[in-house]
């Protein structure tokens, strides 16, 4: 088996959606939790690949996609573009559910209506990312190689820092990000914001 990292190609979009759904439950398959498994990709994968494809990399095994890392260099600007270009059609497709509906699908529908906007507490870390791999690609050094490729691109773009969110129950991911140099920015009930400075000091 040969693993390779390459830039995203538009033909990868369906694969990104599939990988997103099959890894969304802390690395486990979450597609069965949703009546429409595409809804996860509409929020966590699609807008990044379409709006900022230069920051999307695909991991392949013998040519077939089995993982990705994607994100944005400027979370605020990205959120505005999503509000204008990505979410309007999806808001029509997925109306807001009743307040009493706390199902996973309802949670995602509310997320689509809220959009993708950074919390003020990560203001010093303008970029953010998502990284996901199918089980077959885990434990082979692919995560580090993919993360290093993504961070190298951010440095080329002169981005000062990057952040991500990780659930508390995803202890393996928390440890992995720590090994990559990420530090905890803020703890919440759901998990942590973690960040990494890409220069010695923001503003230098």
C-alpha positions, 0 to 999 in steps of 0.5 A, a space after each residue: 500500500 502506498 500513501 501519498 499527499 496531494 493537493 485537492 482536486 474538485 473530483 475529490 469533493 464526494 470523497 471528502 464528504 464520505 470521509 467527514 461522515 465516517 470520522 465525525 464521531 471522534 474518528 468513528 463513523 457518524 453517518 448513521 447518526 444523521 438522516 442525511 449524512 451529507 449534512 456533516 460535509 456541508 459544514 466541515 468539509 465542503 465550504 473549505 474545499 470550494 472557497 479555499 481549495 489551495 489550503 486543502 490536501 488529500 491523503 490517498 492510499 493506492 490513489 484512493 482518498 482516505 484522509 484530508 486536512 483543510 482549513 482557512 488562513 483567515 477565519 473571519 473573512 472565511 466566515 463572511 464568504 460562507 455567509 454570502 456564498 455557501 450557506 444561503 442555499 443550505 439554509 433553505 434546504 435545512 430549515 431550523 428545527 424546533 427548539 426541543 429537537 436535540 438530535 445530531 441532525 438538528 444540531 447540524 442544522 442550527 450550525 448551518 444557520 449560525 455559520 462559521 465564525 471564530 470565537 473572540 478567544 481565538 483572535 490571536 490565531 486567525 487560521 483554523 483547520 480540520 484533519 480527518 483520516 479513515 481508520 486504515 490510514 491511522 498510526 502510519 505517520 500520515 497525520 504528522 505529514 499532512 499537518 506539516 504540509 498544511 502548516 508549511 503552506 500557512 507559513 508561506 502565506 505569512 499566517 501568524 497562528 492557527 487554531 482548532 477545536 477538539 472534543 474532550 473525549 477525543 483524548 488521542 487527538 488531544 495528545 496528538 495535537 500536543 505532540 505537534 506543538 499545539 497548546 490549549 487556548 481555552 477549555 469548555 464543557 465540550 472540549 478545548 480550543 488549541 492553538 499554535 504560533 507559526 512565528 515566534 510572536 504574533 506581530 513579529 
